[in-house]
Amino acid sequence: MSRIRAAVLGSPIEHSLSPVLHRAAYQELGLAEWSYDRFEMDEAALPGFIAGLGPEWAGLSLTMPLKRAVIPLLDDISDTAASVEAVNTVVLTKDGRRLGDNTDVPGIIAALHERGVDRVDSAAILGAGATASSALAALQRICTGEITAYVRSRARAEEMHQWGARLGVRVRTADWSQAPEALAAPLVIATTPAGATDALAAAVPDAPGTLFDVLYDPWPTALAAAWSERGGRLLGGLDLLVHQAVLQVEQMTGCTAGPLAAMRAAGEAALTARH
């Protein structure tokens, strides 16, 4: 039986859940010949690794710091990936082409759709890093009104305005000191590192809308816990991770419907085992 390979690349990569999710998918789909590994990889090593891939390789998942560095190494990228200048998925075709895509953006949309959020009239983004640009691209498709990004510096504010211009979205920015007001929005997407939103937990309103906190470890965050206690709809980083991974599995394997439930169960079990 000939082996078919896929892997996740990035740095640090040791705690990535991608192998758990993809291997669970292969098992559920009966793809016994498929394997999925992880490789510690920085920008300097990436070109050599890509150049050395043989015909047994079907695809790659990319995490930081490689999502932008991989773009010049590819034959083509999707419109979604181009819009946020980030590739997290590479499909290696049988004719030797390297095609890049971004499944984070549709992953955010799919996760929200699963929880009944298909359209909002306004939204808030906490933070302005790489994930915030994907959140903005997702909101461009589902938000009909104002999007406000709460940021810590003038430089970050300018970055969000630039992303908005690229995506055709008008973005209002506000200083992080005003972040408590963000929690009144019908949809709040928190893209900040662990601990950054803990102080906001006390400001969660009595009847909150939907919070999508992209962290999954540690979970729940203080903000997520307070949100849930007050009856708000809550999504976490595992929701994003699973939905974007389902799309990767579909692209790499050619299956029409990735096994979402099996992948989520595997991810939940892995996180439980860590703690």
DOMIRO-871852 format. One record per residue (C-alpha): residue in three letters; x, y, z. Coordinates in steps of 0.1 Angstrom, whole numbers, plus 5000, padded with zeros to 4 digits. Layout:
% DOMIRO-871852
ALAXYZ ...
***
This chain:
% DOMIRO-871852
MET500050005000 SER501550334989 ARG501550605016 ILE500050945012 ARG501451215034 ALA500351545049 ALA501651755078 VAL501452075098 LEU504452315097 GLY505152605121 SER507052725151 PRO506352645179 ILE504452335167 GLU504752085196 HIS501352155210 SER499452175177 LEU496151985177 SER496251955139 PRO497651595139 VAL494951485163 LEU492151635141 HIS493451515108 ARG494251165120 ALA490851135134 ALA489351235100 TYR491450975082 GLN490350705106 GLU486650805102 LEU486950815064 GLY488850485062 LEU491950635047 ALA494350385062 GLU497150485037 TRP497150845048 SER499550985075 TYR499751325091 ASP502851465109 ARG504151785124 PHE507351965117 GLU509052245136 MET509752495108 ASP510852855105 GLU510753085074 ALA514453015066 ALA513852635064 LEU510552655045 PRO511752685009 GLY514052385012 PHE511352175027 ILE508752275000 ALA511252204973 GLY511951854986 LEU508451734987 GLY507851414966 PRO504751284949 GLU503551114980 TRP502651444995 ALA499051564993 GLY498951875015 LEU500252095042 SER498752295071 LEU500652605080 THR500652805112 MET502753095124 PRO505153215112 LEU504753065078 LYS501353175066 ARG502753475046 ALA506253335040 VAL504853045019 ILE503053254994 PRO506053314970 LEU506752944970 LEU503352854955 ASP501952834920 ASP498653004928 ILE496553114958 SER492853154963 ASP491153494964 THR490453445001 ALA494053385009 ALA495053684988 SER492553905005 VAL494253845039 GLU497753775026 ALA497853445045 VAL497853085034 ASN497152815060 THR496552535035 VAL498652405007 VAL497252134983 LEU499851944963 THR498251824930 LYS499051514911 ASP500451724883 GLY502951894907 ARG501252224914 ARG501252394948 LEU497952564955 GLY497452784986 ASP494252865004 ASN493053015037 THR490452805055 ASP490453025086 VAL488053275070 PRO485353025059 GLY486052835091 ILE484953135112 ILE481853165091 ALA481052785093 ALA481552785131 LEU479153075135 HIS476652925111 GLU476652605131 ARG475552805162 GLY472852995142 VAL474753315135 ASP474353385098 ARG473953765098 VAL474654045123 ASP473954415120 SER477154515138 ALA480254345153 ALA483354415174 ILE486854275171 LEU489154265201 GLY492754285189 ALA494454365156 GLY496854075149 ALA496853815121 THR493653645133 ALA491953985134 SER492354015096 SER490753675091 ALA487953785114 LEU487454105094 ALA487353905062 ALA484653675077 LEU482653975090 GLN482854135055 ARG480453845044 ILE478053835074 CYS477954185090 THR475654435074 GLY476654735096 GLU479554885115 ILE482554685126 THR484654825154 ALA488154705162 TYR489554775197 VAL493354805196 ARG496254905218 SER498155145196 ARG497855395167 ALA499955165146 ARG497554875151 ALA494655105144 GLU496255195111 GLU496754825102 MET493054755107 HIS492155045085 GLN494454915059 TRP492954565061 GLY489454725059 ALA490454905027 ARG491854585012 LEU488654395020 GLY486254675011 VAL485054705047 ARG484755025066 VAL486354975100 ARG486055205130 THR488855175155 ALA488755245192 ASP491355245220 TRP491654935241 SER490555145271 GLN487155145256 ALA486954775251 PRO484254715277 GLU481754895253 ALA482554625227 LEU480754365248 ALA477354525239 ALA477754425203 PRO475654135189 LEU478853965179 VAL482253995196 ILE485353825181 ALA488253815206 THR491553755188 THR493953845216 PRO496553635234 ALA495853445267 GLY495053675295 ALA494553985274 THR490753995279 ASP490553875315 ALA489854215329 LEU486854245307 ALA485053955324 ALA483454195349 ALA482054405322 VAL479954135304 PRO476354265301 ASP473354085316 ALA472053975282 PRO475153935260 GLY474953835223 THR477553605208 LEU481253575218 PHE483753405195 ASP486953375215 VAL489653215193 LEU491653075222 TYR491252705230 ASP494052645256 PRO493452755283 TRP489752725281 PRO487452875291 THR489053215293 ALA487753445321 LEU485853645295 ALA484353325280 ALA483353185314 ALA481653515324 TRP479853525290 SER478553175294 GLU477353245330 ARG475253535317 GLY473653325291 GLY475453445260 ARG476153225229 LEU479753115231 LEU482252975206 GLY485852895213 GLY489052835195 LEU488352465191 ASP485352555170 LEU487552755147 LEU490252495147 VAL487852205138 HIS485952385111 GLN489052515093 ALA490552165096 VAL487452005081 LEU487952225051 GLN491552125049 VAL490751755050 GLU488151805022 GLN490651985000 MET493551745006 THR491651415003 GLY488951514979 CYS486151395002 THR482951605000 ALA482151615037 GLY484751605064 PRO483851425096 LEU483251725118 ALA481851535148 ALA484751285149 MET487251555146 ARG485751765173 ALA485451475197 ALA489151395191 GLY490151755198 GLU488051775230 ALA489651445242 ALA493151575235 LEU492551895254 THR491051705283 ALA494051475284 ARG496451785286 HIS494851895318 
***
